[in-house]
């Protein structure tokens, strides 16, 4: 794997709505990824970006059906359920990226990292926002690593399935562990 610059750590959606066990969107094992992400964020220093998923006020096209199904999440963007978990508030020295899409790769992220960066992805949910980000970034020419112990899926089965799928995209997308990166 090569890249034009040092890698960027992208922490995807470490929000209360995905951490709260009472939430229908609680990511399996969210608590277990906090430690590895914290250690990685210390190592990456100024090259850490934290994202948040927000519902936005308009739901065009298929998003209307999505919010019909998941109406509990159709709340104002400033609802506390969309806040970062406490631990995540210290992970990045940069302003966060708030997006209304599953995938976080796009003009805003590329404007910070460059068009073909080396991205290291952690966060939630592996089977939704992480995989959506990884695939779009790889298609754009980024080198992508997904940290298996730094990501949590919606269920253990979905976590395993997402990692299997991600593994099919080598060499553009590689699966690694926090211990390998910190080694």
N, C-alpha and C positions, 0 to 999 in steps of 0.2 A: 504494500500500500504506500502510495506517495501522495503528496498534496503540496499546494503552493506555499503554505504557511504552517505554523503550528496548529494542532487540532483545537477545535472548539467543543466544549461540553454544552449540550443542549438538554436542559432539564424540562421535560414535557409535563405540564399540567399538574404540579404537586399541590392540588387544591383540596379544600375541606370536603367538597362534594364527592371526591374519589377516595377520601381517607375515612370518612365517617361510617362506621359499621351499620348505622341505621339508614344510610342512603342506598337507594336501589342501584346506584352506580359505584358502590364501594369496590375498589380494586382489591382482589385477593392479595394478601400479603403486603399491602401498602407499607405497613410499619417496618417490614424487613428491608425495604429498599432505602429507607432514610439514612441509615448508617453508611452504606456504600456511596450513596450520592454525596453525603456530607464530606467524606474523605476525598472523593474525586474533585469536588468543588474547591477544596483547599489546594489541591495540586494544580488545578487549571487556573486559579487566580483570576486575572482580568478577562479570561477567555471563557466565561460561563454566562450563558443566557438562560433565563427562566421564562417559560411561556404559561399562559392561562387560556383555557377555552372559555368563551363567553357565548351566551345564546344570541345576543344581538336583539334588535327590536323588529327586524323583518326576517321572514322565513320564506324565501323564494323557492319555487319548484319543489323538489323532493324534501326540502327542509320542512315544509308545511306538514307532510306526512310524518316526518320524524318527530316533530313536536306534538302532533296529535297522539303519537304512541307514548312519548316521554313528557307528558304535559307537566309533571312535577318540576321539570328543569326549565320551563318557560317562565323565567323570573327576570326582573331587572338585572342588568349587568353588575350593579353595585350590591346585590344581595350577598350577605356574608358567606353563604355556602360556596361562592366562587373565590373567596379569599385564599391566599396561599396558606398552607399549614405553617405553624410557627417555625419549625426547623428550616423551612425553605426561605424565610425572609433574609437569612444571612448568606445564602449560597451565591448570589451574584452582586457585583458592584455596579452593574449596568441596569438601566431601566428594563422592566419586563416587557415581553411581547404578548399583547392580548389579541387573540384571533377568534373568529367565529367559525373556523373550519377545523376538522379533525387534524389534517396535515398541517404542520407548521412551516414547511418549506415553501418559500415564495419570495416575492420581491423584498419584503421587509427583512427577512432573515438573511437573504443573499446580499442585501445592502450592507449588512454588518460583517458577515463572514467572507464575502467575496463569492463569485459565481460558481467556483468549483472547489469548495473547501474540503477539509477533512473534518467530519462531524462525528462526535461521540454522543450517542443518544442514550438517555436514561429517562425514567418517569413512568407515566401511566396513560392509558392502558396499553400494554404491549399489543393486544389484538385490535386496537382501534387507532388511537392518535400516534403511537410510536411507529407502527408499521406504515401508516399513511405518510408520515414524515419521511421515513427511511426510503420508501419506494419513490416518492416524488424527488427527493434530493439525489438519489442514485440516477434517476432518469435525466436529471439536469447535469450530471457529470461529477457530483460530489463523491468523495470516498467516505463511506459510512461504516461505523462500528456501533453495534447495539450491545450494551452491557447487560448480560443475562441476569445477573444478580442486582442490577440497578433498575430493573423494570418489573412491574407487576401487571399481571393480566386480570381480566374480569373474573376468571375462575382458574383453578389450576389446569384444567383441560385446555382452556383457551390460551393460557400462557404457553403451554407446551406446543400447541398447534401453531401459534404465531411464530415461535422460535424455529419450528421446523420449516415453515414457509420462508421466513427470513433467510434461513440457511441455504435456500435454493438460489439466492441471488449473488453468491460469491463469484467473482472477487469484488464486485461493486459494494456489496454489503457483507460485513463479517460479524460474527458473533464472538464476543470476548467476555472476560470477567473483570471485575474491579481489581482483583488481586493481580491479574496479568498486566493491567494498565499501570498499577501502582508499583509493581514488582521491583 
